[in-house]
Amino acid sequence: MLILGLDPGLGTTGWGIVRAEGNRLRHVANGKLVTDTKAPLPRRLAHLDAMLAALIADHAPDAAAVEEVFVNSNAQSTLKLGQARGVVLCAAARSGIDVGEYKPSTIKKAVVGTGAAEKAQVHAMVARLLPGVKIDGPDAGDALAVAICHAHHLASARRMF
Amino acid sequence: MLILGLDPGLGTTGWGIVRAEGNRLRHVANGKLVTDTKAPLPRRLAHLDAMLAALIADHAPDAAAVEEVFVNSNAQSTLKLGQARGVVLCAAARSGIDVGEYKPSTIKKAVVGTGAAEKAQVHAMVARLLPGVKIDGPDAGDALAVAICHAHHLASARRMF
């Protein structure tokens, strides 16, 4: 099963794909989708959408997952993030893929074992869980973390039902 | 020239289309796009996206416009609105249409003549400026108002250059 993790952002959206087979995880690919800060907002969103559509068409993931948003005290940042996040969720759902959402603490717990882990620990554990991975920056690392979290939850759900 | 005004919202997105010929305005159509409050967020966004794509394909507008967001003090509402707004801006831009953004006060000034107008005045003036229009609720009324505002600004720009 191919799982696509996404870390939405208007400037940079991180993505990471893992293959889950039973309890085994394998890294497939990761990277970031970057939009031109000088382009008008609607163009940037459409560019992000086109890159997501191409990514999903290339890899044909079976499931997707994103982090639940930590709502910022800066309302303008929240709006900006919301707009990018809307496009990301929409692009996944439009391709017929279900999208899991996880709290930051749930992702940290799944990857590191504690919900209070530091970002650096999360990325170090991602690298350990996916031998040979070369992580394309922090956004791609976050995306791989949410993909791993989703893989664990899908595996637990299968054991339960 | 066909101008599509949009009033984005996750639950209800209002839309309105006017035809601008020189200084004359004519109502073409208006309505609302409603998503199922019981569906998961990504599905709702993909449904909104599909309805927008169909609307744009049906009417082939030349330009689109939305209101600049009044950022809410409630961060969760801002995020929700941002997600819907991202899908709306993206759908327009993906169709190759430029999207104008206007402050609420600019829209009121264009429609009523004062930036401090009440909502009810705006809708009453929309009905007066577009004889025979039947407005499909307040969101469609807001969408027609931003379409009228965009028509005025495009007409002024033509006179200036």
Interface residues (C-beta under 8 A of the other chain):
Chain A: P40 L41 P42 R43 L45 A46 L48 D49 A50 V69 V71 N72 S73 A75 Q76 T78 L79 K80 L81 G82 Q83 A84 R85 G86 V87 L89 C90 A92 A93 R94 D98 V99 E101
Chain B: P40 L41 P42 R43 L45 A46 L48 D49 A50 V69 V71 N72 S73 A75 Q76 T78 L79 K80 L81 G82 Q83 A84 R85 G86 V87 L89 C90 A92 A93 R94 D98 V99 E101
